[in-house]
């Protein structure tokens, strides 16, 4: 829920974890979603090969469950290096500010990050979303009510951060996998039951 500094420093990932997952390529999904192929030029169309790291052409699917709204979504967000604009719009709506209903633009690199995490952990369950986009008013309200645990300039407001769990995966293992990707910020909140990931600079707390 926050990308502010946390006094608890996460433990260093076990060497066995990196040996087990090093060099593993992203899986190739074959399912499609109705309406996703109706691509429009309004969104950036090229997926970041540097973030995805797979080098494999194919459908990239994500399944998400929102813990606050109860909504679920499962779709192909990219075909190889090509993002699907209609899928990105659906995900923007799904990851809206659940307090205000405001819909923001989510950085597609977050989806590449989630896809890589799920593949490296060989997990089949969906990601549980605790927090996605957050508008300025909601962020200010949370700063006032959460004891200062919310950053003033949170990357959630820019659509560049998610707070997540992954069904079937221990929270510490999810944290370790995210740290291993070195694709942005990683925050570990075991008492609240989630891992924060973002596409900002590489850091951890």
N, C-alpha and C positions, 0 to 999 in steps of 0.2 A: 504494500500500500504506500510505501515511501521509498524515495531514493536518497534520503539524507544519511549522513554517517551514523553508524551504529557502534556503540562501545564494545560490542562483542565481536572479536575477530574470528572469522570462520576458520576451522581447522584446515590444514593443508591436505589436499586430496591424496589418497593413498596411491603409491606408485603402481600397485596392482590394477587400480581402476584405469589408469592411462594405458597401461600395457594391454589391457583387455579390449579397450575401445579405439586405440590408435589406428588410424588409416582406414577405418571402416567407412564404406561408401553409403550414401543415402539410398534408401529403398526406393523402388519405382512402383507407384500405385497405378492401377488400371481403371479405377472407377471414374465416372464423370458425373456432373451435376447439371440438371436441367436448367437452362438459361445462362449458364456460365460462359458458353461459347459465343454469346452475343457480345463480343468485345467492342468497346467504344474507345475512341482516342483520348478521352478526357483524363485518363490516368497514365502515369508512367508505365511503360510496358515491359521493360527489361529487368529481369530478376538479377540480383547481384551474384555473380559467379564466385566472387571472393567470399561472400558470406555463406553461400550454400556449400561451396567446396566439393560438390559431388562430381561435376563434369559429366553427368548422365542426363540424357534427354528422357523425358517422361513426365507423367502426371504427378503432382505433389499435392497430397491430400492432408487436411487437418480436420480433427474432430474436437469440438470444444463444448463444454458445459458451463453455463454461468451460474455461480453459486447464489447470486442475489436475485436474479430474475427467473431462474429455473429454465431458461431457454437453452436449446441445444442446436448445434449446427455441425454439419459434416459436408465438406465440399473440396473440390480441387481448386486451389488458389493460383496454381501456375502449371504451365506445360513446358517442361524443360526450363529454359532461361526466360520464358515469356509469362509475365503475370497476366491473369485473367481479370480485366477491369470490372466486370459484373460481380465476380467473386469478391474483389476488394471492397466494392460498395456494400455487399452483404455483410462482410466482416466489420466494416466501419459501423454499420447499424448494430450489429451484435455486441460490439465492444463499446457502445455508447456509455456516457456518464449515467449510471443507474440511479443516481440521485435526482438529476435535473432532466434527464432525457436528451441532453445535448449530444449531437453526433459529431465526432471529429474525424480527421484524416489519420489513420494508423499507418505508421511506417511499415511497408511490406517486408523490410528486413527482419522485423520481429517474427514474421511467419516462417522465414527461412531458418531463423534461430530455433524456433519451436520444432520445426521439421527435423533439423539436425539433432536436437536433443532426443526426440522420440526414437529416431533411427539408431543413434549411438547406444541408447539404453535398451534397445530391442523391446520397447513397450508398445502394447496394443490398445491400452485404455486411452480415453480422451484426456485432454488437459482441462482442469477445473480453473475457471477464471474467477479470481477474487476481485481484481480491479483492472480496468482497462483505461479508456480515455477519461479524463477528468477536466471539467471546465474551471475557469479561474475562480468563480464564486464557490464552487464545491471545494476546491483546494483551500481557499481561505477559511471556509467553515471547518474543515477537518483540522487545519492548523490550530484553530481556536479550541477545538473539542478533544484533540488527541494528545494534549500535553506537549506540543512542539515536535512531535515525531514525524511531521510531514514537511517536506522541503518547500520553501517559498516559491522556487522556480522548478517545481517537479517536472520531470520529463513525461509524466502522465498527461500533463496539459498540452504537450506537443505531440501526443500520440506515439511516443517513443519508448513507452514502458508498460510492462504487464506484471501483475502479481499472480502467480500460478501455483498449482499442484499438478502432478501427473499421476493418474490412477494406476495403482499397482507398483509404484516406485517410491522408495523411502525418500523423505524430504532431503536428507543429507546427500543421498546419491544424486538427486536432481541438482542440488547445489554444486556438487563436485563436477558433474558433467558440464554445467554452465560455466564454471570457472575454467575448465579445460578448453572450451571453445575460444575463450578470449575474444569475444565478439562485442563486448560492452560491459556495463555494470552488472554486478550480481550482489543482491542483498539476501541474507539468510535470517528468517524470522520463525524459528521453531515453535515459539510459544503461540504465535498467531497462525501457524500452520501454512506458510507459503514461502516461495522463493521469488524475489523481485529480479526481473531481467530487463535490460534496456539496451538501446543502441547508442548510448553515449560513450564516453571514453572508458577504457578498460580500467576497472577498479573493483573493490569488494569491501563489504562491511558485514 
